Amino acid sequence: MTEAAALARSTTLRLHYLTGLIVLVFVAQHLLVHLFALAGSDAHNAALKLVQLGYRNPVVEPLLVLALLFQIGLGLRLAFRRLREPGKSGWAKWQIASGFYLALFLFNHTTAALMTRFVGHLDTNFWWASGPLHHPKMQAVFYPYYGLAVMAVAVHIGAFAHFRGNKLWARIAPVAGALLVLAYWASFGGWLYPVAMKPEYRAYYDWLLAGIGMG
């Protein structure tokens, strides 16, 4: 590797780390807020409204979306570069795989949330998140789709901890991720209390499915 290439790689890694901290704060509070769904839809929506005061405004929200896109771009660049490196460890492979899935999920989820608000004119609340887990044509896809997203976050954090020499957190992170997945499935999926799709959200998801020929 030339000196210029090494410098470019080092710069990309630093930017990925700094942008990642911003994204991690947002993702972490998002995951924590979703735990309020264990207490019911009203508790979840109230907690979500509270944290949205910090980012859902004309100044912070566009910057957050840009940070997400920037992080996705940097992450993909690093992942493709790592793919070409020989002799990768197991953690390196898991880091690359989780990074690819996170890039896909963050782009899709952000796009879906903005489309729901500005095209569907619906709030991205408990009923938006739980809807696909109850729609007969979506639940088979969205149970693993949501679950793998949470596990990708946990594995990516675990890989970061591993390469920083923190073996304990490298082991804890995936286990914590699996517990979070079960908590989200149980609450949003209606395992703990009855959950029925709101008619306006059912109509919106039916409209989306019809648009891709699955109506």
N, C-alpha and C positions, 0 to 999 in steps of 0.2 A: 504494500500500500504506500503510495507516494505521500509526501508531507502535506500536500494540498488536500488529498483525499482524506487523510487522517484528521485534518483540521475541520473539513466539512462534516465528517462523521461526528466529531466531538461537538460541533456547534448544533447539529441536528439533535443529538442526544440531550444536550442541555435545554434546548427549546422544548423538546418532547417532555422532559421532566417538569419544566416550569409550567407549561400549558396543562400538563397532566395534573398538577396540584390544583389548579382552578377547576378543572373538570371533575376531579375526585371529590372536592368539597361539595359540588352540586350533586353528583351521583350519590355520595354518602348520605346527604340530607334527604335525598329523594327516597333512598332505600329505607331510612329510618322512619320517614313519614308514613310509608306504606305499612309499617308495622302497626300503626294506629287502626288499620282495618281489622285487626284482631278484635277490637272493641266495637266494631260495627261501622257501617257506611257513614253515619253522621260524624263519628269521631275522626274518621279518615279525612273527610271533606273539610272539617274544621281545622285540622292540623295542616292540611295542604294549603288552605286559604292563607293561613298564617305565614308559612314559609314563602308563598308566592308574592307576598308583599315585598320581599327582598329582591326578587329578580323579574317579576312580570311587570315591567314598566318600559317605556320607550327608550330608555337609556341603557339599562343593564341587559335586557333580553336580547337585543341585537348583538351586543358584545359577547354574550354567552354563546349564542348560536355560532358566531365567528370563531370563538375559542374551540367549540366542539368540532367544527369543520377543519380548523387548523390542526387540532390534535389528531383527527382521523387521517389527514394527509401526511403528517409527519410519521404517524404510527405505521401506515402502510409502506412508506418509504423505507423505514427501518426494518419492517418485517420482510419485505422482498429482498433487502440486502442480507438479512440474517439467513434467509432460505438458501442462499448461494454459499454460505460458509460450511465447510465440512466439519464433521466430528462434533455436532451439537449435542449437548446433554439433554436428558429428559425434560428438565425444567425449561431449557431454552425452547424446546419443541412445544411445550405447553404454553409458554409465553407467546410464541408466534401464533399458535392456533387460537388462543383466547383473544389475542389482539385483532386478528382477522374478524372473528365473530363480533367483537365489540364495535369495530368499525362499521360493520353491516348493520348491527342493531341500533347504534346511536344515530346513524344517518336515517334509517327507516323510521325509528321511533320519533325523532325530532320532526321529520317531514310529516308523519301521520298526525302528530299533535298540532302542528301549525295548520294543517289542512282541516282538521276537525274544528278548530276555533274559527278560522277565517273563511272556510268554504262551507262547512257544515253548520257553523254558528252554534256549536255546542261546547260546553265546558269539558276540559280534560280532567275529570274527577273520578271518583270511585266507579261510577256507572260506565264511564268510558273504558277504564282499565279492565273492569270485570266483564264487560259485554262479550268480548271474544271467547271467554271461558264458558259462556252459556249459550252462545250461538251454535246451533247444531252443525253448521257448515264450517265453523272456524275453530272450535275447541280442540279438535285433534291436532291442529297445527300450533295453536297459541299456548297450550300447556307446555310443550317442550320449548317453544320460542321464548317465552318468558323465563322458564327455568334455566335454559342455557345462558341467557343474558346475565342472570344473577351469578351463575357459576363462572362465567367468563370474567366477571369483575373480581370474584374471589380468587380465581386461579391467577389472574394477572397480578393482583396484589401479592399473592403467595410467591410468585416468581420474582417479583421485585424484592421481597423480603429475603428470599433465598440468595439472590445475587449480592445483596447487601450484607450477607453473613448472618442473618437472623433466622436460624433454622426453626425456632419455636413458632414464630408467626407464619412461616412458610407452611407449617403443618396445620396451624389453627385456621387460617383463612379459608381453605376449601371446605372444612367441616362447618364453619360458620355460614358459608355460602349455601351448603346443602340444607341447613336448618332454616335459613331465610326462605329458600325455595318452598319448603314444606309449609311455612307460616303464610306465605303469599297464596299458595294454592288453596290452603284451608280457608282463608278469609275471603279472598276475591272469588274463589271457586264455589263458595257456599257450603263448605263442609261443616262450618261451625254454626251457621245460622242461615235461614232461607235468603237467597238472593235471586231476584227475578230481573230480567232486562227491562229497563225503562223503554216505553214505546218509541220515543224519539231517537234513542240510541239504536234500537233494533231496526228502525227505518233507515237510519244512516248507514249501518253496516250492510243492510240488504241492498242499498243503493251502490255501495262500494263493490259488493260482490257482483251485482248486475253489470257494473262497468267493466269487469274483467271476464264476463261471460259465465259467471257461476251463480247467477240469480235464480 
